[in-house]
Amino acid sequence: MNQSADGRWPARLRRFVTGETSGGILLLGAAAIGFGWANSPASDAFTALAEHRIGPALLHLDLSLATWAADGLLAIFFFVVGVELKHELVAGSLRHPREAGVPVVAAVGGMALPAAIFTVLVLLLGDRTALQGWAVPTATDIAFALAVLAVFGRGLPRALRTFLLTLAVVDDLLAIVVIAVFYTDRINLWTLLAAALVIVGFGIAVRARSLRWWVLLPLAVVAWALMHDSGVHATIAGVALGLTVPALVRGAESEPRTHRLDDAVRPWSAGVALPVFAFFAAGVTLVGRGADGFDPSVFVAVMTGLVLGKLIGVLGATALVTRFTPLRLPDAIGLRDLLPVGLLCGIGFTVSLLIAELSFDDQAHLVAVVPCRVGKGRGHDACAEHRDRSHESSFRSSGCVGVSVRVRFRRSSSWVCGCASSSAVAMTPSTMSVVHSPAVTAALVASALRAPAATTIALGQR
């Protein structure tokens, strides 16, 4: 099976697309191209491409290319996530319930607090019509968060990536439940049950004496199609299918099947599914959307929920659960190491944009949400050396609400700055500034240095 699957990818290309750093750069590059095209003079061509419909209408699968990317291709990525998560739960760092429970609780805290902050701020600012968007700042985009972690988080302990992976998967699952309960008109329970039965059949087939692609692949496609037709987000099928794969060595096999399927599918996920998804998902047109009708209450509420709500929710829930319950963090990481995880959880993007579209019918609210989700050109994709004053001056000129996180490091380091899908990060040996300009990014360089520090967080107008 491995030979037939791997033979489709030349070894050098395979190493490039599956490498954490190079794969992350590929994803962020595709997002930058999509965003640039959508805001260029040729934006109409991008819109026409994204809205071009293809697929059998008889099966209710005549979807736009953008929908195929978000619901179809992204399911491949979620399958890999499910396989990796299954291995960690059975044979990896999450096999102990005391450790596996912490990221689950952190995900709940990271969703509850942003929703509460959004609701309180909207009420205080007097726009009760925006209350239906309470769930917009609750979702974490797992694909972009892991991509930023891969690019900027080299040297971090593997347990930290696993923590983020588990947290983001639980976050996404809870977000899908929120959409299903609060934002879905109908759920077809019969097709949902049929999808579950097909997933069980896939689980039986993947445990057979030998793996047969001509059995597994059709079962996976049918499970995805039924899940899509049920009204539940189709990517859930990918996670569910991945969780059925055995994570322990069977019989005379040299490695667990989670490893074999991960090796076979990951190049397609990292080299095709994620870049195409990022290309279409980032194609949000901001050009021509002026301040007319802009709703500042939604903008402030979403941004504050992402920056402060996610950070305090994740870290606060983790601190409480590890202090007052038997649940514990893995030995390789401590509470302060979760600072970059809390910041990365503020990358909402795909699911958040979906919730925003379901919540608001008017342009004023939608225009207020879009800048919180898409990184603008104020940040820099390249890393460079700058002085404190020049960076802080440029950040102040952006006019955004920001979070300043000051960390005293034991060793010196040059300025590192990066911008991905949400915030810009600038770091010196003494200061790391995470500025929501306007969403959330790569503020995990500080944790990469692994320096014990006195950390202070302040919210202010930049």
C-alpha positions in Angstrom: 0.0 0.0 0.0 2.8 2.4 0.9 4.6 1.9 -2.3 1.6 2.6 -4.5 0.6 5.6 -2.5 4.1 7.1 -2.1 5.0 6.4 -5.8 2.8 9.2 -6.9 5.0 11.7 -5.1 8.7 12.2 -5.9 10.7 11.9 -2.7 12.0 15.5 -2.8 8.6 16.9 -3.4 7.1 14.7 -0.7 9.7 16.0 1.8 8.9 19.6 0.8 5.1 19.5 1.1 5.1 17.4 4.3 7.8 19.4 6.1 6.3 21.4 8.9 8.0 24.7 7.9 7.9 24.3 4.1 4.3 23.0 4.3 3.3 26.0 6.4 5.0 28.4 4.1 3.1 26.8 1.2 -0.2 27.2 3.0 0.4 30.8 4.0 1.7 31.6 0.5 -1.4 30.2 -1.1 -3.5 32.3 1.3 -1.5 35.5 0.4 -2.1 34.8 -3.4 -5.8 34.3 -2.9 -6.2 37.4 -0.8 -4.1 39.5 -3.3 -6.0 38.3 -6.3 -9.4 38.9 -4.6 -8.3 42.5 -3.9 -6.7 43.2 -7.3 -8.2 44.7 -10.4 -8.8 41.1 -11.5 -11.0 40.4 -8.5 -14.0 39.6 -10.7 -12.1 36.7 -12.2 -11.3 35.3 -8.8 -15.0 35.6 -7.8 -16.0 33.8 -11.0 -13.6 31.0 -10.3 -14.6 30.6 -6.6 -18.3 30.6 -7.5 -18.0 28.2 -10.5 -20.2 25.2 -9.7 -19.3 21.7 -10.4 -20.7 18.3 -9.3 -23.8 16.1 -9.7 -26.9 18.1 -8.9 -28.9 14.9 -8.5 -26.8 14.1 -5.3 -27.0 17.7 -4.1 -23.3 18.1 -4.8 -23.4 20.8 -7.4 -21.1 23.0 -5.2 -18.9 26.0 -6.0 -15.2 25.4 -6.2 -14.8 27.4 -2.9 -17.2 25.1 -1.2 -15.5 22.0 -2.6 -12.2 23.3 -1.1 -13.7 24.1 2.3 -16.0 21.1 2.7 -14.3 18.5 0.4 -10.6 19.0 0.3 -10.4 20.1 3.9 -11.9 16.8 4.9 -8.7 15.2 3.7 -6.8 17.4 6.2 -9.2 16.5 9.0 -8.7 12.8 8.2 -5.0 13.3 8.8 -5.8 15.2 12.0 -8.0 12.4 13.1 -5.4 9.8 12.4 -2.7 11.7 14.3 -5.0 12.4 17.2 -5.9 8.7 17.4 -2.3 7.8 17.6 -1.6 10.3 20.3 -4.7 9.2 22.3 -3.8 5.5 22.1 0.0 5.4 22.0 1.2 9.0 22.3 1.3 11.8 24.8 -2.5 11.9 25.3 -2.9 8.2 26.2 -3.2 9.2 29.9 -6.7 10.6 30.7 -5.2 13.1 33.2 -3.3 14.8 30.3 -5.8 14.3 27.5 -8.5 16.2 29.5 -6.6 19.4 29.9 -6.7 20.6 26.2 -10.4 19.6 26.1 -11.2 21.9 29.1 -8.9 24.6 27.6 -10.9 24.4 24.4 -14.2 24.9 26.3 -12.7 27.9 28.2 -11.3 29.3 24.9 -14.8 29.3 23.4 -16.9 30.4 26.4 -15.0 33.5 27.4 -14.8 35.1 23.9 -18.6 34.5 23.5 -19.2 36.2 26.9 -16.9 39.1 26.0 -18.6 39.6 22.7 -22.1 39.6 24.3 -21.1 42.0 27.1 -19.3 44.5 24.7 -22.2 44.5 22.2 -24.7 45.2 25.0 -22.5 47.9 26.4 -22.0 49.5 23.0 -25.8 49.4 22.5 -26.1 47.3 19.3 -28.5 44.5 20.4 -29.0 43.5 16.7 -25.5 42.1 16.7 -26.1 39.6 19.5 -26.8 36.8 17.0 -23.1 36.9 16.2 -22.0 35.8 19.7 -20.3 32.7 18.3 -18.1 34.5 15.7 -15.0 34.9 18.0 -15.3 31.4 19.4 -13.8 29.3 16.6 -10.2 28.4 16.0 -9.0 27.6 12.4 -6.9 24.5 13.0 -5.3 24.5 9.5 -3.9 28.1 9.8 -3.0 27.7 13.5 -0.9 24.6 12.8 0.6 26.3 9.8 1.7 29.3 11.8 3.0 27.0 14.5 5.1 25.1 11.9 6.6 28.2 10.4 7.4 30.2 13.6 7.5 27.4 16.2 10.6 25.4 15.3 12.2 24.0 18.4 9.0 23.9 20.4 8.3 20.6 22.3 6.2 18.1 20.4 3.8 18.0 23.3 2.9 21.7 22.7 1.9 20.9 19.1 -0.1 18.0 20.3 -1.8 20.2 22.8 -2.7 22.7 20.2 -3.9 20.0 17.8 -6.2 18.4 20.4 -7.5 21.8 21.5 -8.2 23.0 18.0 -9.9 19.7 17.0 -12.2 19.9 20.1 -12.7 23.6 19.4 -13.7 22.9 15.8 -16.0 20.1 16.9 -17.7 22.3 19.4 -18.0 25.1 16.8 -19.7 22.6 14.4 -22.1 21.7 17.3 -22.8 25.4 17.8 -23.6 25.8 14.1 -25.8 22.8 14.1 -27.8 23.8 17.2 -28.0 27.6 16.8 -27.4 28.3 13.1 -28.8 25.3 11.2 -32.3 25.2 9.9 -32.4 21.4 9.6 -30.4 18.3 10.4 -31.4 15.1 8.5 -31.0 12.5 11.2 -31.5 9.6 8.8 -28.6 10.6 6.5 -26.5 11.4 9.6 -27.2 7.9 10.9 -26.4 6.4 7.5 -23.1 8.4 7.6 -22.3 6.9 11.0 -23.0 3.4 9.7 -20.7 3.9 6.8 -18.0 5.2 9.1 -18.4 2.0 11.2 -18.0 0.0 8.0 -14.8 2.0 7.2 -13.5 1.1 10.7 -14.1 -2.6 10.1 -12.4 -2.4 6.7 -9.4 -0.6 8.0 -8.9 -3.4 10.5 -8.9 -6.1 7.9 -5.8 -8.3 7.4 -4.7 -6.2 4.5 -5.7 -2.6 3.5 -7.5 -2.3 0.2 -7.7 1.2 -1.2 -10.6 0.1 -3.6 -12.6 -0.5 -0.4 -11.5 2.3 1.9 -11.7 5.1 -0.6 -15.3 4.6 -1.7 -16.4 4.1 1.9 -14.7 7.4 2.8 -16.3 9.3 -0.1 -19.8 7.9 0.7 -19.4 8.8 4.4 -18.4 12.3 3.5 -21.3 12.8 1.0 -23.9 11.5 3.6 -22.4 13.8 6.3 -22.6 16.7 3.9 -26.2 16.0 3.0 -27.2 15.6 6.7 -26.6 19.3 7.4 -23.6 18.6 9.7 -20.3 20.1 8.5 -18.7 17.5 6.2 -15.2 17.8 7.6 -16.5 16.0 10.7 -16.5 12.8 8.6 -12.8 13.2 8.0 -12.1 13.3 11.8 -14.4 10.4 12.5 -12.8 8.3 9.8 -9.4 9.0 11.1 -10.3 8.1 14.6 -11.3 4.5 13.4 -7.8 3.7 12.3 -5.9 1.2 14.6 -3.0 2.9 16.4 -1.3 -0.2 17.7 0.8 -2.7 15.7 -1.3 -5.6 14.4 0.1 -9.1 13.8 3.4 -9.1 11.9 3.1 -5.5 10.7 6.2 -3.4 11.4 4.3 -0.2 12.2 0.8 0.8 13.3 -1.7 1.6 10.6 -2.0 5.2 11.8 1.5 5.7 10.6 0.9 4.0 7.3 -2.2 5.9 6.4 -0.7 9.2 7.7 2.3 8.7 5.4 0.1 7.9 2.4 -2.5 10.7 2.8 -0.4 13.5 4.4 1.3 14.6 1.1 -2.2 15.0 -0.5 -3.3 17.0 2.5 -0.3 19.3 2.8 0.5 19.6 -0.9 -3.0 19.9 -2.4 -5.9 20.2 0.1 -4.6 22.8 2.4 -3.1 25.2 -0.2 -6.2 25.1 -2.3 -8.4 25.6 0.7 -6.3 28.5 1.9 -6.3 30.1 -1.6 -10.1 30.2 -1.7 -10.7 30.9 2.0 -8.4 33.9 2.0 -10.1 35.4 -1.0 -12.1 38.0 0.9 -12.5 41.2 -1.0 -11.9 44.3 1.1 -11.3 46.8 -1.8 -14.2 49.1 -2.2 -15.7 48.4 1.2 -15.3 51.8 2.8 -16.3 52.9 6.3 -19.9 53.5 5.2 -22.1 51.3 7.3 -19.2 49.9 9.3 -20.3 48.7 12.7 -17.6 49.5 15.3 -19.3 47.6 18.1 -19.0 44.3 16.2 -15.4 45.0 15.2 -14.4 45.8 18.8 -16.3 42.9 20.3 -14.9 40.3 17.8 -11.3 41.6 18.1 -11.4 41.7 21.9 -12.9 38.3 22.0 -10.2 36.9 19.8 -7.2 38.6 21.4 -8.1 38.6 25.1 -10.9 36.1 25.2 -9.1 33.2 23.6 -5.8 33.9 25.5 -7.3 34.3 28.9 -9.9 31.6 28.3 -7.3 28.9 27.3 -4.7 29.8 29.9 -7.3 30.5 32.7 -9.2 27.2 32.1 -5.9 25.3 32.0 -4.6 26.9 35.2 -7.9 26.2 37.1 -8.2 22.6 35.9 -4.6 21.7 36.7 -4.8 23.4 40.1 -8.1 22.0 41.4 -8.5 18.7 39.6 -6.3 15.6 39.0 -5.8 16.7 35.3 -2.2 17.6 34.4 -0.2 19.1 31.6 2.4 16.8 29.9 5.8 16.9 31.6 7.4 18.6 28.7 5.4 21.8 28.9 4.3 24.2 31.6 1.5 26.8 31.8 3.7 29.7 30.5 4.5 27.6 27.4 0.8 27.8 26.5 1.0 31.6 25.8 1.6 31.0 22.1 -1.2 28.4 22.0 -3.6 30.9 23.5 -2.6 33.5 20.9 -2.8 31.1 18.0 -6.3 30.0 19.0 -7.4 33.5 18.0 -7.1 32.6 14.4 -10.7 32.1 13.5 -10.9 32.4 9.7 -12.9 29.7 8.0 -15.5 28.6 10.6 -15.7 32.1 12.0 -16.4 33.6 8.6 -19.1 30.9 8.1 -20.7 31.8 11.4 -20.6 35.5 10.5 -22.3 34.8 7.2 -25.0 32.8 9.0 -25.4 35.5 11.7 -25.5 38.7 9.7 -27.5 39.5 6.6 -26.5 43.1 6.4 -23.3 44.5 5.0 -22.5 46.7 8.0 -21.9 43.8 10.4 -20.1 41.6 7.8 -17.7 44.4 6.9 -16.9 44.8 10.6 -16.1 41.1 11.0 -14.0 40.7 7.8 -11.0 42.8 8.9 -10.8 40.8 12.2 -10.2 37.7 10.1 -7.9 38.6 7.3 -4.4 39.9 7.8 -3.9 43.2 5.9 -0.9 44.5 4.2 0.3 46.4 7.2 2.2 43.4 8.4 5.4 42.0 6.8 5.8 38.4 5.5 9.6 38.6 5.8 11.6 38.7 9.0 13.8 41.7 9.5 15.8 43.6 12.1 14.4 46.8 13.4 14.6 49.1 16.4 12.0 49.2 19.1 10.8 52.7 18.3 10.5 52.2 14.6 8.3 49.1 15.1 6.1 50.6 17.8 5.7 53.7 15.8 4.5 51.7 12.8 2.1 49.7 15.0 0.6 52.9 16.5 0.0 54.2 13.0 -2.1 51.2 12.2 -4.8 52.4 14.6 -5.7 49.0 15.9 -6.4 47.7 19.4 -3.4 45.6 20.3 -2.0 43.4 23.1 1.5 44.0 24.3 3.1 41.0 25.9 6.4 41.8 27.5 8.8 38.9 28.2 12.2 39.1 29.7 14.5 36.5 28.1 17.6 35.1 29.4 19.4 35.3 26.1 19.5 37.9 23.4 17.7 37.7 20.2 17.2 39.9 17.2 13.9 41.3 16.1 11.7 38.8 14.5 8.5 39.9 12.9 5.9 37.9 10.9 2.4 38.3 9.7 0.1 35.5 8.7 -3.7 35.3 8.7 -4.3 37.4 11.7 -1.9 39.4 13.9 1.6 40.7 13.5 4.3 39.8 15.8 7.4 41.8 16.7 9.9 40.6 19.3 13.0 41.9 20.9 15.1 40.4 23.7 12.9 42.3 26.1 9.5 42.8 24.3 7.2 40.8 22.2 4.3 42.8 20.8 1.4 41.0 19.4 -0.8 43.4 17.5 -4.2 42.5 16.1 -3.8 44.1 12.7 -6.4 42.7 12.4 -6.7 39.1 13.6 -4.2 36.6 15.2 -0.8 35.1 14.2 2.6 33.9 15.0 3.2 35.1 18.5 4.8 31.9 19.5 8.4 32.9 18.9 8.7 33.8 22.5 7.8 30.3 23.6 10.4 28.9 21.1 13.1 30.6 23.2 11.7 28.7 26.2 12.8 31.5 28.5 11.3 31.7 32.0 10.0 35.2 32.3 7.8 37.7 34.0 5.0 38.1 31.6 2.6 41.1 31.6 -0.3 41.6 29.3 -1.9 45.0 28.6 -4.6 46.0 26.3 -4.4 49.5 24.8 -5.2 51.6 21.7 -2.4 51.4 19.2 
